[in-house]
Amino acid sequence: LHTHSHYSLLDGLSKIDDLIKRAQDLGYRALALTDHGTMSGAIEFYKKAKKAGIKPIIGCEVYLAPRTRFDKTAKIDSKIYHLTLLVKDEKGYKNLIRLVSKGWLEGFYYKPRIDKELLKEYSEGIICLSGCPNGEIPKALLSQNYDLAKKLVFEYLEIFGPGNFYLEVDYHPKIEDSRKLKSLLIKLSEETKIPLVV
């Protein structure tokens, strides 16, 4: 559900053919492509995954501005959060295109950034995952601000609606923040009744 290809510049190395082959080798029936701030590989991925008999899930790991997408103050607005968005249907696909486009056209400051105003406007048809250790909720947990993390869970739930928001747990045993977050996210899931995805 959270995969980067070579379209994630300076972050992903895998070619789409290799990702699909690996998914087949592992017996996956579905695979998401969530490149950083771009949907440039979406069409190639969709066509090749369908041909290989794998359900393609179109997505994007967006960059979320700490304030608004229009704020561009040095040392404040260059600090961004990551958020994983997955398409549910045609409406969601169109909304994700709008979000990513506005990130580039309106919010660009070092990276193509969106904000919560845009998320509220274009949330229909999209499933949201809380993101990697650079997500807003994981960052709150890592800074020992559990109350803020809990508040943010309900804010995202309000934006995306029941059944469309999940807490994301990743497995990177060599990344300390990933190890720390696992138990904190499980606790948060139990308390808020928001399901986990891995």
C-alpha positions in Angstrom: 0.0 0.0 0.0 3.0 2.3 0.2 5.5 1.8 -2.7 8.0 4.1 -4.4 9.3 3.6 -7.9 12.0 5.5 -9.8 9.4 8.2 -10.4 10.1 9.2 -6.7 13.2 11.2 -7.5 16.1 10.7 -5.1 13.9 8.3 -3.0 12.8 5.4 -5.2 15.0 3.1 -7.4 12.6 0.3 -8.4 11.3 0.3 -12.0 7.6 -0.5 -12.4 8.3 -3.8 -14.2 10.5 -4.9 -11.3 7.8 -4.0 -8.7 5.2 -5.9 -10.6 7.4 -8.9 -11.0 8.3 -8.9 -7.3 4.6 -8.6 -6.4 3.9 -11.7 -8.6 6.7 -13.6 -7.0 5.3 -12.9 -3.5 1.8 -13.9 -4.6 0.3 -10.4 -4.2 -3.1 -9.9 -5.8 -2.9 -6.1 -5.5 -0.2 -3.4 -5.4 -0.2 0.3 -4.8 2.1 2.9 -6.3 2.5 5.9 -4.1 5.4 8.0 -5.4 6.5 11.2 -3.6 4.5 14.2 -4.8 3.8 12.8 -8.3 1.5 10.5 -10.2 3.9 10.4 -13.2 4.1 6.6 -13.2 0.3 6.0 -12.7 -0.6 5.1 -16.3 2.4 2.9 -16.9 1.8 1.2 -13.6 -1.9 0.7 -14.2 -1.5 -0.8 -17.6 1.4 -3.1 -16.7 -0.2 -4.3 -13.4 -3.5 -5.1 -15.2 -1.6 -7.0 -17.8 0.2 -9.0 -15.1 -3.1 -9.9 -13.3 -2.4 -7.6 -10.3 -5.0 -5.1 -9.1 -3.3 -1.7 -9.4 -4.0 0.8 -6.6 -3.2 4.3 -7.7 -1.9 6.6 -5.0 0.6 9.3 -4.0 2.6 10.1 -0.9 1.8 13.8 -0.8 3.7 16.5 1.1 1.5 18.3 3.6 2.3 22.0 4.4 2.6 22.7 8.2 0.4 25.7 7.8 -1.2 26.5 4.4 0.1 25.7 0.9 0.5 29.5 0.3 2.8 30.0 3.3 6.4 30.1 2.3 8.5 31.3 5.2 12.0 30.0 5.5 12.7 27.5 8.4 8.9 27.2 9.1 7.2 26.1 5.9 10.1 24.0 4.5 9.3 21.4 7.3 6.6 19.2 5.7 4.6 16.1 6.7 4.1 13.0 4.5 0.6 11.5 4.0 -0.3 8.4 1.9 -3.4 8.8 -0.3 -5.0 5.9 -2.2 -7.6 6.1 -4.9 -10.9 4.2 -4.3 -12.8 5.0 -7.5 -12.9 7.3 -10.5 -13.9 10.3 -8.3 -11.0 9.7 -6.1 -8.6 9.4 -9.1 -9.8 12.8 -10.3 -9.5 14.3 -6.8 -6.0 13.0 -6.4 -5.0 14.5 -9.7 -6.4 17.8 -8.5 -4.5 17.6 -5.2 -1.2 16.7 -6.8 -1.6 19.4 -9.5 -2.4 22.1 -6.9 0.6 21.0 -4.9 2.8 21.8 -7.8 1.0 24.9 -9.0 0.0 26.6 -5.8 1.9 25.0 -2.9 5.4 24.4 -4.3 8.1 25.4 -1.8 11.1 23.0 -2.1 8.4 20.3 -2.7 4.9 20.2 -4.1 2.8 20.8 -1.0 -0.9 20.6 -0.3 -2.8 21.5 2.9 -5.8 20.5 4.9 -8.0 23.0 3.1 -7.4 21.1 -0.1 -7.8 17.7 1.6 -11.2 18.7 2.8 -12.2 19.9 -0.6 -11.0 16.8 -2.5 -11.3 13.9 -0.1 -14.1 12.1 -1.8 -13.1 8.8 -3.2 -9.7 8.7 -1.4 -8.4 6.5 1.4 -5.9 8.1 3.6 -3.1 6.4 5.6 -1.4 8.3 8.4 2.0 8.1 6.7 5.5 7.0 7.4 7.5 8.3 10.4 7.5 11.7 8.6 3.7 11.9 8.8 1.9 14.4 11.1 0.6 11.8 13.5 3.8 9.8 13.7 5.8 13.0 14.3 3.5 13.9 17.2 4.0 10.4 18.7 7.8 10.6 18.3 7.8 14.0 20.0 5.9 12.3 22.9 2.7 14.4 22.2 0.2 11.6 22.4 -2.7 13.9 23.0 -2.0 15.8 19.8 -1.6 12.5 17.9 -5.1 11.4 19.1 -6.6 14.8 18.2 -5.1 14.5 14.7 -6.6 11.0 14.2 -10.1 12.4 14.7 -9.3 15.4 12.5 -8.3 13.1 9.6 -11.3 10.8 10.3 -13.5 13.9 9.9 -11.9 14.8 6.6 -12.0 11.4 5.0 -14.9 9.8 6.8 -15.4 6.4 8.5 -13.7 3.5 6.6 -11.4 5.9 4.7 -8.7 6.6 7.3 -6.2 4.1 8.6 -3.1 4.2 10.8 -0.1 3.1 8.8 2.6 0.9 10.4 5.7 0.2 8.4 8.5 -2.4 8.9 12.0 -1.0 8.6 13.9 -2.7 11.4 17.0 -0.7 10.8 15.2 2.6 11.2 14.9 3.5 14.9 11.8 5.7 14.5 10.0 2.9 12.7 10.7 0.6 15.6 9.6 3.1 18.2 6.3 3.9 16.3 5.1 0.4 16.1 3.9 0.0 19.7 2.7 3.7 19.8 0.5 3.2 16.7 -0.9 0.0 18.0 -1.9 1.7 21.3 -3.4 4.6 19.3 -5.4 2.2 17.1 -6.7 0.4 20.2 -7.8 3.6 21.9 -9.3 5.3 18.8 -10.7 2.2 17.1 -9.0 3.3 13.9 -7.7 0.2 12.1 -4.0 -0.4 11.3 -2.6 -1.2 7.9 0.9 -2.5 7.3 
